[in-house]
């Protein structure tokens, strides 16, 4: 992981993405990291018992708006795969694709069961895009709980409703409507009984804070309340969303870490049919604390954003000097980041000697490396001429073919790209909403642009070419994006090679300084015990 004066977090701007060449900094592996201990077996199908939200036995459900069948209470009927129909499944695929296009997404940790009920709880740093990312991590349709005002917004209400989301009425929005939450909870229990994946953001609001906000009790009340209708508890999976490169920036990195299931079998089996599961109930408080602990293990929580470059640089320096090999495992990377953040916080509380000076030196080291496009591990690299020649020939061959395509794609899509980039800052959006509205604006702008080009092609060459352009133009845009990213990676690789090969004196001085910093970090760890 590359250290930088910009940091790494679930909400803050952070480091650049690394290259793909022989001298590139390591990147998160795109393969799920899963062990026997962390993998979650498919949940057993629960026994259907009395369900107040189901249509009467033997009577067909009435179709709702758009032809989707609905139960007599008006909520969509859940299909066997956990979705609410073809529209829901297709929209799930689309928003997952949009999220993977906007971000460089890596999914790691425990897999989400492909079928059966599951409650997914996630941190909430990025407004509606968080739902898209959780859907991508789950790799199955997910029904989310969303605050009621979102359903009425013209810009996004259609997507919220299309995803089969269920409204949560909050006291700060409309206290007189909070009584409706009972019907929402019953609909969620019904969805779980039918085998759906349900997603909830227990912080209750999207934010850009450096750590988790206090959790609401809704997720615990949903889980415990469902036990009145089900025989067996289902998995509660914490999902941590961590961004590198700035969560609002196009093609920054997004790590979706799925944690171990929250342990709650003991609480589930003790729920009584007539037990009060209000916010103050002991079981509700206990499960909320366990969910908070689970989310804390899959996110980096800081006291303040200024600690971000210090924590990341300290982790990268210590791993480069004392780590057993440079691992690309994102699960281990995030665990090291968490430990480093906790150690820094503890050092400040104890007023440990030298912690302020060490933090300043780490920030200075990160700025120097950032200016040279290096990371701490690169200082141990000695590029070989044979590797350089192979890399050069490979990239010359690739860009000889790909560069003309990228040039054509850039010229075709330059105008809508500039329009979105020009318009977004003028809306003065908070950081946690910028990416969401950039995605929505990009979809609309690029969609209209492709339709306009197809209309021009129809006017000049006829309908066959116009129909073909509706397929070819989006593919050309995606291909251009990938080629431009590889070009950026190759440029970074070349710069690192020239620095490491031609300025060995600089590399030696930086490496000596880095080793001293690593010793100070280890000494501080020993002092803290």
GULODO-618649 format. One line per field, with one value per residue (C-alpha): x, z, y. Coordinates in steps of 0.001 Angstrom, whole numbers, padded with zeros to 6 digits. Each point is the difference from the previous one (the first is absolute). Layout:
N
X: (X:...) $
Z: (Z:...) $
Y: (Y:...) $
END
This chain:
529
X: (000000:001328:000525:-000898:-000746:-003502:-001508:-002137:-003378:-003631:-000725:003066:002223:002991:002789:000260:-000577:003091:001367:-000057:003595:003089:000776:-003563:-001168:-002167:-003715:-002837:-000594:-003301:-000463:-002174:002060:-001786:000995:-001871:-000408:-001460:-002126:-003693:-001956:-003343:-002671:-002607:-003410:-002191:-003340:-002839:-002352:-002671:000827:-002280:001407:-000766:-002988:-002683:000817:-001344:-000784:002116:001845:-001313:002347:001436:001218:002053:-001507:001933:-002042:-000672:-001363:-003263:001870:001567:003606:001632:-000086:003507:001113:001804:003401:-000657:-000809:-003324:-000123:001852:000197:001683:002516:000883:000330:002224:002293:000035:000863:002672:001496:-000175:001796:002720:000438:000258:002349:002713:-001787:001625:-002170:001649:-000890:-002880:-002301:-003650:-002224:-001437:-003467:-001958:-000598:002887:000185:002840:001117:002450:001589:-001429:002584:-001351:-003771:-001800:003196:000469:-003054:001478:003297:-001674:-002001:003254:001545:-003044:-000193:-003747:-003014:-000164:-003021:001041:-001621:000153:-001190:-003487:000874:002132:-003114:-001416:003102:-000414:003670:000388:-003434:-000535:003183:-000831:-003448:001271:002465:-002858:001189:-002145:-000549:001237:-001718:002353:-000901:002058:-001851:-003635:-000640:-003723:000718:002225:-002932:000277:003308:-001933:-001288:003515:001449:-002659:000800:003700:-000792:-002122:002878:002390:-002493:-000226:003807:001010:003249:-000825:002450:000037:002383:-000292:001740:-003271:001563:002646:002977:003666:001173:003341:-001656:-003278:-002905:-002030:-002227:-003769:-001779:-002033:002217:-000079:-003767:-000496:002147:-001486:-003561:000306:000552:-003725:-000538:003095:001471:003701:002073:001470:003419:000492:002953:001920:001337:002657:000324:003486:001155:003482:000564:-003053:-003493:-001372:002681:-000699:001955:001328:000304:-002797:000652:-003141:000956:-002593:000617:-000764:-003681:-001078:-000560:-003607:-001372:-000156:-002065:-002258:-000943:-000936:-002486:-003502:-003120:-001362:003326:000340:002695:000053:003179:000663:-000343:003095:000231:-000315:002785:002261:-000473:000528:003332:001014:-000901:002080:002939:-000380:-000024:002993:002003:-000596:000557:002823:-001125:002024:-000174:000433:000708:003426:001162:-000649:003364:001836:-001851:000404:003660:000787:-001702:001783:003428:-000277:-001212:002771:002724:-001330:-002818:000353:-000215:-002098:-003522:-002755:-002687:-002469:-001347:003438:000708:-003138:000725:003451:-001541:-002457:002745:002123:-002901:-000745:003693:000208:-003106:001325:003386:-001677:-002109:003086:001969:002700:003356:000893:-003364:-000461:003520:-000418:-003290:001625:002916:-002378:-001986:003209:001173:-003368:000159:003462:-001017:-003190:001984:002178:-003008:001435:-001316:002014:000303:001468:003131:000942:-000351:002966:-001366:001749:000664:-001447:-003304:000000:000453:-002843:-002255:000885:-000692:-003277:-001282:001158:-001953:-003088:-000130:000843:-003383:-001951:001077:-001969:-003158:000516:000517:-003245:-001898:001445:-001042:-003516:-000677:002039:-002977:-002368:002954:000786:-003654:-000286:003332:-001058:-003483:000705:001964:-002703:-002590:002068:-000816:001320:002799:-002222:-002365:002390:000731:-003692:-000975:003025:-001091:-003605:001109:002461:-002620:-002445:002584:001770:-003302:-001348:003308:-000043:-003628:000890:002905:-002219:-002582:002666:001238:-003591:-000427:003210:000324:-003329:-001521:002349:003066:-001942:-000992:003577:001265:-002189:002115:003385:000166:-000429:002519:002441:-000432:000807:002961:001340:-000264:002050:002655:000392:000407:002677:001750:000068:001339:002719:001057:000282:002008:002441:000468:000682:002513:001907:000129:001058:002483:001494:-000077:001335:001394:-003506:-001353:002749:-000581:-003757:000417:002308:-002491:-002863:001792:000502:-003698:-000949:002183:-001704:-003413:001000:001433:-003284:-001932:002182:-000551:-003764:000223) $
Z: (000000:-000949:002584:-000793:001531:-001119:002077:-000038:001632:-000340:-000733:-000663:-002984:-000171:-002088:-003735:-001510:-000808:-003322:-001668:-001112:001507:002304:000945:003603:001033:-000680:001759:-001386:-001861:001411:003048:003071:001834:002492:001571:003061:-001809:-002709:000737:-001018:-001682:002538:000550:-001394:002893:000741:-001055:002897:000641:-002130:000274:-003203:-002313:-002353:001011:-000866:-003371:-001184:-002709:000782:-001677:-002519:001054:-002046:-002962:000107:003067:002293:003445:003196:001364:002107:-003088:000414:-002892:000221:000196:-002639:001022:-000777:002423:-002596:-000615:-003695:-003271:000311:003390:-001261:-003080:001985:002494:-002852:-001412:003228:000795:-003451:000524:003347:-001501:-002831:002239:002469:-000263:002232:002037:001979:002790:003082:000658:-002931:000199:-000152:-003548:001305:003195:002454:000952:001667:-001340:002170:-001406:000802:-001911:-001368:-003500:-000280:-002596:-001504:003201:-000943:-003446:001526:002521:-002867:-001871:003070:000592:-003651:000445:000195:003294:001407:001923:002672:-000948:001642:-001187:-001624:-002622:-001462:-000903:-001690:-003754:-000713:001896:001199:-003031:000789:003700:-000794:-002832:002315:002212:002840:003096:001667:003465:001625:002170:002801:-001532:-003343:001050:003613:-000663:-002507:002214:000779:-003550:000833:001448:-003479:-001411:002617:-000783:-003714:000748:002112:-002866:-002440:002285:000408:-003790:-000285:-000971:000696:001905:000276:002651:000958:003797:000395:-001263:-002176:-002644:001318:-000509:003564:000744:001892:000366:001283:002934:-001299:000027:001394:-003128:-001304:003352:000320:-003526:000671:003393:-001091:-002922:002429:000754:-003565:-000579:001518:-000481:000157:-003269:-000689:000925:-002133:000607:-003169:000218:-002839:-000205:-002731:-001228:-002168:001159:000159:-002314:-002693:-003135:-000164:003530:001832:002096:002359:001004:002943:001161:003612:001987:000854:003196:002781:001175:000287:003800:-000234:-002737:001959:003065:-001799:001330:-002127:002193:000867:-000428:-002601:000325:-000119:003697:000078:001346:-002953:-002462:001708:000148:-003671:-001027:001860:-001750:-003392:000835:000921:-003279:-002048:001925:-001102:-003699:000026:000905:002809:000776:002601:-002696:-003723:000546:001343:-003328:-001752:003232:000462:-003602:-000197:003319:-001168:-003358:001499:002711:-002497:-002474:002646:002314:-001915:-001171:-003673:-001554:000122:-002323:002222:000665:003137:001629:-001241:001619:003221:000143:-000657:002843:002417:-000981:000501:003428:000969:-001017:002007:003025:-000263:000109:003000:001895:-001192:-001244:-000579:-003548:-001592:-001400:-001447:-001505:-001608:-001590:-001333:-001464:-001765:-001378:-001227:-001688:-001809:-001386:-001207:-001492:-001972:-001422:-000738:002357:002962:002933:-001547:-003220:001894:000269:-003768:-002383:-003577:-002442:-003615:-001271:001749:-001366:-003568:000287:001513:-002766:-002833:001560:000421:-003435:-001539:002077:-000492:-003686:-000426:002839:-000277:-003211:001569:003152:-002060:-001896:003208:001726:-002846:-000108:003738:000900:-000083:002370:002263:000236:000564:003040:001364:-000489:001499:003138:002007:-000671:002038:003190:001217:003263:-000390:000786:-002920:-002714:-001427:-000050:-002016:-002271:-000834:-000630:-002029:-001952:-000829:-001269:-001898:-001637:-000773:-001763:-001828:-001327:-001113:-001749:-001839:-000943:-001399:-002118:-001236:-000868:-001978:-001993:-000325:000956:002847:-000138:000749:002614:001875:-000166:001407:003099:000821:-001346:001519:003673:-000514:-001554:003007:002447:-002100:-000129:003773:000492:-002511:001601:003423:-001325:-001558:003368:001660:-002634:000426:003760:-000523:-002271:002456:002865:-002123:-000889:003638:001359:-002785:-000518:003490:002208:002413:000687:000412:002487:002136:000042:000867:002907:001306:-000434:002016:002827:-000085:000109:003091:001698:-000816:001482:003081:000493:-000340:002685:002275:-000385:000733) $
Y: (000000:003330:002678:003543:003330:-000828:-002754:-003086:-000270:-000793:003629:002118:000788:-002281:-001452:-000410:-003389:-001968:-001124:-003359:-000297:-001642:002936:000868:000148:-002892:000139:-001669:-003452:-000338:-003497:-000519:-000835:-002794:-002634:-002870:002155:003002:-001615:-000039:-003085:000512:000684:-002652:000837:001066:-001544:002276:000607:002576:003036:003018:001496:-002953:-000182:-002492:-003589:-001027:003512:001603:003182:003091:001568:003313:002927:-001145:-003471:-001159:-002184:001415:-001394:001314:002561:001577:-001207:-001901:-003793:-001440:-002507:-003221:001533:002828:002653:001708:-000788:000382:003797:-000346:-002564:002032:003215:-001848:-001044:003515:001813:-002604:000598:003779:-000313:-002205:002489:003055:-001709:-002608:-002484:-002767:-002417:-001991:-001985:-002353:-000756:000969:-003114:-000198:-000837:000072:002837:002255:003410:002166:002921:002547:003342:002939:002466:000543:000511:-002159:-001398:-001989:-002064:-000623:-001121:-002306:-001523:-000583:-001641:-002214:-001085:-000502:002321:001865:001836:003097:002072:003673:003182:000929:003394:-001789:-001640:003424:001466:000279:-000584:-003271:-001097:-002243:-001935:-000313:-001378:-002187:-001717:-001126:002216:000432:003401:000869:002971:002026:002360:002815:-000320:-000453:-001012:-000410:-002813:-002142:-002276:-001306:-001666:-002930:-000873:000388:-002348:-002589:000283:-000536:-003064:-001302:000521:-001905:-002849:-000212:-000253:003537:001775:003184:002897:002692:002804:000018:003363:001447:002689:000461:001954:000835:-000474:-001694:-002863:-001828:002060:-001393:-002787:000061:-003058:-000768:-002805:-001804:000398:-001351:-003058:-000827:000728:-002406:-002865:000048:-001254:-002168:-003140:000746:003190:001205:001603:003646:001077:003257:001629:002712:002529:001506:002386:000864:003026:001953:-001455:002693:-000504:-002010:-003299:000228:-003317:-001475:-002912:-001894:-002176:-002519:-000959:-003112:-000463:001724:-002525:000221:-003549:000281:003174:-001376:-003106:002046:002249:-000590:000383:002773:001640:003739:000744:003759:002059:-000515:-003783:-001762:-002417:002887:001964:-003063:-000901:003633:-000033:-003223:001459:003082:-002243:-001895:003198:001347:-003045:000696:003781:002373:002306:003106:002729:002653:000107:001548:-003368:-001697:000554:-000835:-003290:-001111:000953:-001679:-003202:000027:000786:-002649:-002622:000847:-000380:-002713:-001689:-003580:000753:002723:-001390:001189:-001506:002856:-001691:000014:003518:001381:-001912:001624:003407:-000520:-001050:002989:002420:-001486:000195:003670:000836:-001895:001726:003396:-000969:-001159:003010:-002366:001642:000980:-000805:003532:000135:-003474:001022:003064:-002068:-002582:002719:001499:-003422:-000564:003351:-000741:-003454:001412:002557:-002782:-002279:-002628:-001924:-001421:-003456:001462:001061:-003686:-000506:-000121:-000007:-002305:000902:-003295:000692:003541:-001220:-002514:002644:002483:-002440:-001120:003555:001136:-002862:000685:003761:-000317:-001659:001597:003639:000744:-001479:002043:003163:-000575:-000744:003064:002287:-001473:000234:003091:002391:-001904:-000754:003709:000891:-002288:001220:003625:-000374:-002044:002643:002599:-001885:000434:-003514:-001457:-002541:-002982:000804:001116:-003450:-000947:003056:-000316:-003553:001057:003013:-002111:-002631:002631:002058:-002930:-001710:003084:000454:-003574:000419:003264:-001626:-002959:002428:001702:-003372:-000974:003214:-000578:-003807:-001508:-002008:-003034:002115:001955:-003165:-001249:003283:-000440:-003062:001060:003496:-001063:-002810:002469:002284:-002817:-001126:003564:000214:-003170:001067:003423:-001627:-002325:002981:001728:-003142:-000352:003632:-000532:-003187:001800:002838:-002412:-001904:003163:001120:-003392:-000713:003433:001537:-002762:002605:001326:-003520:-000875:003100:-000530:-003669:000836:002547:-002459:-002680:002456:000916:-003678:-000484:002953:-001483:-003342:001722:001869:-003258:-001571:003002:-000357:-003709) $
END
